[in-house]
Amino acid sequence: MNEEKKRPGRPIPAVSLALPDGGIAEMVYEGETRSTAFFVSREGTLTREEEIAFPTGERFVPYSPRNNLLLHEVVLLPSRPEEYGSEADLLSEIRSFIHRYVDLSPLFEEVSSYYVLLSWLYDDFNELPYLRVQGDYGSGKSRFLLTVGSLCYKPIFASGASTVSPIFRILDAFRGTLIVDEADFRQSDEKAEIVKILNNGNARGFPVLRSEILQTKEINPQAFAVFGPKLVATRSAFEDRALESRCLTEEMGGAKLRDDIPLNLPASHKEEALHLRNKLLLFRFRNLGKPRNLAAMVDRTIEPRLAQVFAPLMSVVDDPLVQEKIRSLARQYGKDLLTERGMDLEAEILEVIRDLKDKTEGGLSLKDIASWFSDRYGGEYERKVTPRWIGSILRRRLHLKPEKSHGNFVIPISEFPKLPRLYEKYGIDG
């Protein structure tokens, strides 16, 4: 934060604050009166405050109600805390709202409902999954983003930005839920910037660095925090498998739209969403910071990255039956990843290594691996299969280190202990 802004008495605009006394402050926006304020939760007591002073002399105020992001509903906020009864009642209301306006499979509808709860507690976690819908134009992706997104914590609708550049600043300032449709960013460089946000934004502590040009023409790199929940719509899968593994995905448009889904959103949609955000604000005040046993939620039968992103979602689920459904979903994602990997070039090379190793004593010659690979799969590739090419795949993708022996490059026996884990990763029987 700029040192000038820290001078005592100078008001600093803020959206959310963790207070020195352990309280939580959240900005609200009352559209009817065009006013903003803070609601503060301290030890179960709620107060409405126009500004908050810290013992250090800093004075925080809410953003102006005339801020364009609020006026044009690029960012949605609650207007006040509202009572919701039990958490089961709140979850039922969320699911009913989603069901009324979006056609989803029963499991993904349930997952989406819990993801809404997770978004309001996301700062309790260090890693998060993303909620993603995939399909062609007209499959219902935008309806999903508008409906589920309007319930999430401080939703930021990226389609309201003409370019990617403002999104970094808005995310950094509001620290909310990014709602992004890949189709809104058609240029390849814009999509690359969105992917950068998605790649860095699921784990705490990985800001995106961007260069700012000062009036003096000096380059001033700045770090923008992009960690937080995200709802994403895409037409196809991401090329980056690591990014794919962070997404809980629903394929849209595979069946006829339910007859009870309205073709156009009614005016009541916004009002219903606002009241649910108000209830979710109270849910946040009551539940943020509660102890959570994430270790108990980790499924050791699936690969670590998947287990890591599913654990936070599991921790907000109280129903054991729903927990088991989500575990099953995670296992299915794991199987799908193994199936995809099994069709890769790396998997084909590993199959050759496995079979050649059974027939060879000592290290494995790259010349032999290339010869066997060419016989089996050479017709599938336009380029010539050479030991040099095979060696580059081994080093760069499989992290096996060939060595020179008697004038030939071989995979030495010392590298063999790595093979069982590689077989497992690519779904190959060892």
C-alpha positions in Angstrom: 0.0 0.0 0.0 1.3 3.5 -0.9 2.9 5.1 2.1 1.0 8.4 1.5 -2.3 6.5 1.9 -1.2 5.3 5.4 -1.1 8.8 6.9 -3.4 9.1 9.9 -6.8 10.5 9.0 -6.6 9.9 5.3 -9.6 7.7 4.2 -8.7 4.4 2.5 -11.4 2.8 0.3 -11.9 -0.9 1.3 -14.3 -3.7 0.6 -13.5 -6.3 3.2 -11.4 -6.0 6.4 -10.0 -8.3 9.1 -10.0 -6.1 12.1 -7.3 -5.9 14.8 -9.8 -7.0 17.5 -10.7 -10.2 15.5 -13.8 -8.7 13.9 -14.8 -8.9 10.2 -16.0 -6.0 8.2 -17.8 -6.4 4.9 -19.0 -3.6 2.6 -22.7 -3.6 1.5 -24.4 -1.7 -1.3 -28.0 -0.6 -1.0 -29.2 0.0 -4.5 -32.5 1.6 -3.6 -30.9 4.4 -1.5 -27.6 4.4 -3.5 -25.5 4.1 -0.4 -22.6 2.0 0.9 -21.5 1.1 4.4 -19.7 -1.6 6.4 -21.4 -4.3 8.4 -19.1 -5.5 11.2 -19.3 -8.8 13.1 -17.6 -8.9 16.5 -18.2 -11.9 18.8 -21.6 -12.5 17.3 -22.7 -8.9 17.4 -23.5 -7.0 14.1 -23.2 -3.3 13.7 -23.5 -1.0 10.7 -20.6 1.5 10.4 -19.9 4.3 7.9 -16.1 4.0 8.5 -13.6 2.0 10.5 -10.6 3.4 12.3 -7.6 1.3 13.1 -5.4 1.9 16.2 -2.5 2.7 13.8 -4.5 5.8 12.7 -5.6 4.4 9.4 -9.2 5.2 8.5 -11.2 2.9 6.1 -14.3 3.8 4.2 -16.5 1.8 1.8 -16.2 2.4 -2.0 -18.5 5.2 -3.3 -22.0 4.1 -4.3 -21.4 5.9 -7.5 -18.5 3.6 -8.4 -19.1 2.3 -12.0 -18.5 -1.3 -11.0 -21.4 -1.2 -8.6 -23.7 1.0 -10.8 -23.3 -1.3 -13.8 -23.4 -4.5 -11.7 -20.0 -5.7 -12.7 -19.5 -6.5 -9.0 -22.5 -7.6 -6.9 -22.6 -7.1 -3.1 -25.2 -7.9 -0.4 -27.2 -5.0 1.0 -27.5 -6.2 4.6 -27.2 -9.4 6.6 -30.4 -11.5 6.7 -31.4 -14.4 8.9 -31.4 -17.8 7.1 -32.4 -20.3 9.7 -30.3 -23.5 9.6 -27.5 -24.2 7.1 -29.7 -26.9 5.6 -32.4 -24.3 5.0 -29.9 -22.0 3.3 -28.5 -24.8 1.2 -32.0 -25.8 0.1 -32.8 -22.2 -0.9 -29.6 -22.0 -2.9 -30.3 -25.3 -4.7 -33.9 -24.3 -5.4 -32.8 -21.0 -6.9 -30.2 -22.7 -9.2 -32.7 -25.5 -10.2 -35.4 -22.9 -11.1 -33.2 -21.1 -13.7 -30.5 -23.6 -14.8 -30.7 -27.1 -16.3 -27.9 -29.1 -14.6 -27.4 -32.7 -13.7 -28.5 -33.5 -10.1 -25.0 -34.0 -8.9 -23.6 -30.9 -10.4 -26.5 -28.9 -9.1 -25.6 -30.1 -5.7 -21.9 -29.4 -6.2 -22.7 -25.9 -7.4 -24.8 -25.2 -4.3 -22.0 -26.2 -2.0 -19.5 -24.3 -4.1 -21.6 -21.1 -3.4 -21.1 -21.7 0.3 -17.4 -22.4 -0.3 -17.0 -19.1 -2.1 -18.1 -17.2 1.0 -15.5 -18.9 3.1 -12.7 -19.2 0.6 -10.2 -17.2 2.6 -10.1 -20.0 5.1 -8.3 -22.2 2.5 -5.0 -22.3 0.7 -6.2 -24.1 -2.5 -9.5 -24.0 -4.3 -11.2 -25.8 -7.2 -12.9 -23.9 -10.0 -16.5 -24.5 -11.2 -16.6 -24.9 -15.0 -19.3 -25.5 -17.6 -18.4 -26.6 -21.1 -20.4 -26.6 -24.3 -21.2 -24.8 -27.6 -23.1 -21.5 -28.0 -26.7 -21.7 -26.8 -26.0 -24.6 -24.4 -26.8 -22.6 -21.3 -23.3 -21.6 -20.1 -24.2 -17.9 -19.8 -27.3 -18.7 -17.8 -25.2 -20.8 -15.4 -22.7 -18.0 -14.9 -25.4 -15.4 -14.3 -27.4 -17.6 -11.9 -24.7 -19.4 -9.8 -22.4 -16.4 -10.1 -24.9 -14.0 -8.7 -24.9 -16.0 -5.4 -21.2 -16.2 -4.9 -19.0 -14.1 -2.7 -18.4 -10.6 -4.3 -18.9 -11.9 -7.9 -16.9 -10.1 -10.5 -18.4 -10.5 -14.0 -15.5 -10.3 -16.3 -17.7 -9.8 -19.4 -18.2 -6.3 -18.2 -14.6 -5.5 -19.1 -13.7 -4.6 -22.6 -10.2 -5.9 -22.1 -8.4 -8.2 -19.7 -6.3 -5.5 -18.1 -8.9 -4.1 -15.7 -9.7 -7.6 -14.4 -6.3 -7.8 -12.6 -7.1 -4.6 -10.7 -10.7 -5.4 -9.9 -9.7 -8.9 -8.6 -6.9 -7.4 -6.5 -9.2 -4.7 -5.0 -12.3 -6.7 -4.4 -10.9 -10.2 -3.7 -14.1 -11.9 -4.8 -15.3 -14.6 -7.2 -14.3 -14.2 -10.8 -17.1 -15.1 -13.3 -15.5 -15.5 -16.8 -16.8 -16.7 -20.2 -13.9 -17.6 -22.4 -16.0 -16.5 -25.4 -15.9 -12.9 -24.1 -12.1 -12.8 -24.8 -11.6 -13.8 -28.4 -8.1 -12.6 -29.1 -5.4 -15.1 -28.4 -3.4 -12.7 -26.2 -6.5 -12.0 -24.1 -7.2 -15.7 -23.6 -3.6 -16.2 -22.6 -4.0 -13.5 -19.9 -7.2 -15.2 -18.6 -5.3 -18.5 -18.5 -2.6 -16.8 -16.5 -5.2 -15.7 -13.9 -6.6 -19.2 -13.8 -3.2 -20.8 -13.5 -2.2 -18.6 -10.6 -5.5 -18.1 -8.9 -6.3 -21.4 -7.3 -3.6 -21.3 -4.7 -2.8 -18.6 -2.2 0.5 -16.8 -2.5 0.9 -16.8 -6.3 0.1 -13.2 -7.5 0.4 -12.2 -11.2 3.1 -9.7 -12.0 2.3 -7.0 -14.5 4.4 -4.0 -15.6 3.0 -0.5 -15.1 4.5 2.5 -16.9 4.9 5.5 -14.7 4.6 9.1 -15.9 8.3 9.2 -15.8 8.4 6.3 -18.4 9.9 4.0 -15.8 8.7 0.4 -15.7 7.1 -0.4 -12.3 6.2 -4.1 -11.9 3.2 -4.7 -9.7 1.8 -7.8 -8.1 -1.9 -8.4 -8.4 -3.6 -11.0 -6.1 -5.8 -13.3 -8.1 -6.4 -16.1 -5.6 -10.1 -16.9 -5.1 -13.1 -18.9 -6.4 -13.9 -18.8 -10.1 -16.7 -19.8 -12.3 -15.6 -20.5 -15.9 -17.4 -21.2 -19.2 -15.5 -22.7 -22.1 -16.3 -24.3 -25.4 -13.7 -27.0 -25.0 -11.2 -28.4 -22.5 -8.0 -26.5 -21.6 -4.9 -27.7 -23.2 -3.1 -27.4 -19.9 -3.9 -30.6 -18.0 -2.9 -29.1 -14.7 -5.5 -26.4 -15.2 -8.0 -29.0 -16.3 -7.5 -30.9 -13.0 -8.5 -27.8 -11.0 -12.0 -27.7 -12.6 -15.2 -29.3 -11.5 -16.9 -29.6 -14.9 -20.4 -30.0 -16.3 -21.0 -30.7 -20.0 -23.9 -28.4 -21.1 -26.4 -28.8 -23.9 -26.3 -32.6 -24.1 -30.0 -33.0 -23.6 -33.2 -31.2 -24.3 -33.8 -28.2 -22.0 -36.2 -28.8 -19.1 -39.6 -27.5 -19.9 -39.8 -25.5 -16.7 -36.7 -23.5 -17.3 -37.6 -19.9 -18.4 -36.1 -18.8 -21.7 -35.6 -15.3 -20.3 -34.7 -14.4 -16.7 -37.6 -12.6 -14.9 -37.1 -9.4 -13.0 -37.5 -11.3 -9.8 -34.2 -13.1 -10.5 -32.0 -10.2 -9.3 -34.1 -9.6 -6.2 -34.0 -13.3 -5.2 -30.3 -13.4 -5.7 -29.8 -10.3 -3.6 -31.8 -11.8 -0.7 -29.7 -15.0 -0.9 -26.4 -12.9 -0.9 -27.7 -11.2 2.2 -28.3 -14.5 3.9 -24.9 -15.7 2.7 -23.3 -12.6 4.3 -24.6 -13.7 7.7 -23.4 -17.3 6.9 -19.9 -15.8 6.3 -20.0 -13.9 9.6 -21.0 -17.0 11.5 -18.6 -19.5 9.9 -15.5 -17.8 8.7 -12.5 -19.0 10.7 -14.1 -22.1 12.1 -11.6 -25.0 12.5 -11.7 -27.5 9.6 -10.1 -30.9 9.4 -9.0 -30.8 5.8 -6.7 -33.8 6.2 -9.7 -36.0 6.9 -11.3 -34.9 3.6 -8.3 -35.9 1.4 -8.9 -39.0 -0.7 -5.6 -40.8 -0.9 -6.8 -43.1 -3.7 -6.7 -40.2 -6.2 -3.7 -38.2 -7.3 -2.6 -35.4 -5.0 -3.6 -32.4 -7.1 -7.2 -33.6 -7.4 -7.3 -34.5 -3.7 -6.0 -31.0 -2.9 -8.7 -29.1 -4.8 -11.6 -31.3 -3.7 -10.8 -31.2 0.0 -12.0 -27.6 0.6 -15.3 -28.3 -1.1 -15.7 -31.5 1.0 -15.1 -29.5 4.2 -18.2 -27.4 3.7 -20.4 -30.5 3.2 -22.0 -31.9 6.3 -24.0 -34.7 4.7 -22.0 -38.0 4.5 -24.0 -39.2 1.5 -23.1 -36.0 -0.4 -19.5 -36.3 0.7 -19.4 -39.8 -0.8 -20.9 -38.5 -4.1 -18.3 -35.9 -4.4 -15.5 -38.4 -3.6 -16.9 -40.6 -6.4 -16.9 -37.6 -8.7 -13.2 -36.9 -7.8 -12.3 -40.6 -8.5 -14.1 -40.4 -11.9 -12.1 -37.2 -12.8 -8.9 -39.1 -11.8 -9.8 -42.0 -14.1 -10.6 -39.6 -16.9 -7.2 -38.0 -16.5 -5.5 -41.3 -16.6 -7.4 -42.3 -19.7 -6.4 -39.1 -21.5 -2.7 -39.5 -20.4 -2.8 -43.1 -21.7 -3.4 -41.8 -25.2 -0.3 -39.5 -25.0 3.0 -39.8 -26.7 4.6 -40.2 -23.3 2.4 -43.2 -22.5 3.3 -44.8 -25.8 7.0 -44.4 -25.1 6.5 -45.8 -21.6 4.7 -48.9 -23.0 7.7 -49.5 -25.2 10.1 -49.1 -22.3 8.0 -51.5 -20.2 8.0 -54.2 -22.9 11.7 -53.7 -23.8 12.8 -53.8 -20.2 11.2 -57.2 -19.8 13.4 -58.5 -22.7 16.6 -56.7 -21.9 19.2 -56.9 -19.1 20.9 -53.7 -18.0 20.2 -50.2 -19.3 17.8 -49.5 -22.2 19.3 -48.2 -25.4 17.6 -45.1 -26.9 18.3 -46.7 -30.3 16.3 -49.8 -29.4 13.4 -47.7 -27.9 13.2 -45.6 -31.0 13.2 -48.7 -33.2 10.4 -50.4 -31.2 8.4 -47.1 -31.1 8.7 -46.6 -34.8 7.5 -50.2 -35.5 4.4 -49.7 -33.3 3.4 -46.0 -33.6 5.6 -44.5 -36.3 2.7 -44.3 -38.8 0.8 -42.0 -36.4 3.5 -39.2 -36.5 4.5 -37.0 -39.4 8.1 -36.7 -38.2 10.8 -39.3 -38.4 11.3 -41.2 -35.1 14.9 -40.9 -34.0 16.8 -41.7 -30.8 17.5 -38.0 -30.4 13.8 -37.1 -30.5 13.0 -40.0 -28.1 15.7 -38.8 -25.8 14.3 -35.2 -25.7 10.9 -36.6 -24.7 12.5 -38.7 -21.9 14.4 -35.8 -20.5 11.9 -32.9 -20.8 8.5 -34.6 -20.2 9.2 -37.9 -18.3 12.3 -36.5 -16.4 14.3 -39.7 -17.1 18.0 -39.0 -17.6 19.7 -40.9 -20.4 23.5 -41.5 -20.1 26.2 -42.3 -22.6 27.5 -45.9 -22.3 30.0 -47.5 -24.7 29.2 -44.9 -27.4 25.4 -45.2 -27.1 22.8 -43.3 -25.0 20.9 -45.5 -22.6 18.4 -45.2 -19.7 20.6 -46.4 -16.9 19.4 -48.9 -14.3 19.6 -46.1 -11.7 16.6 -44.4 -13.4 14.4 -47.6 -13.2 12.9 -46.8 -9.7 11.1 -43.8 -11.4 9.2 -46.1 -13.8 6.5 -47.5 -11.4 5.3 -44.0 -10.6 5.3 -43.0 -14.3 3.3 -46.2 -15.2 0.8 -45.3 -12.5 0.5 -41.6 -13.6 -0.1 -42.6 -17.2 -2.4 -45.5 -16.5 -0.1 -48.3 -17.7 0.1 -51.7 -16.2 3.6 -52.2 -14.8 
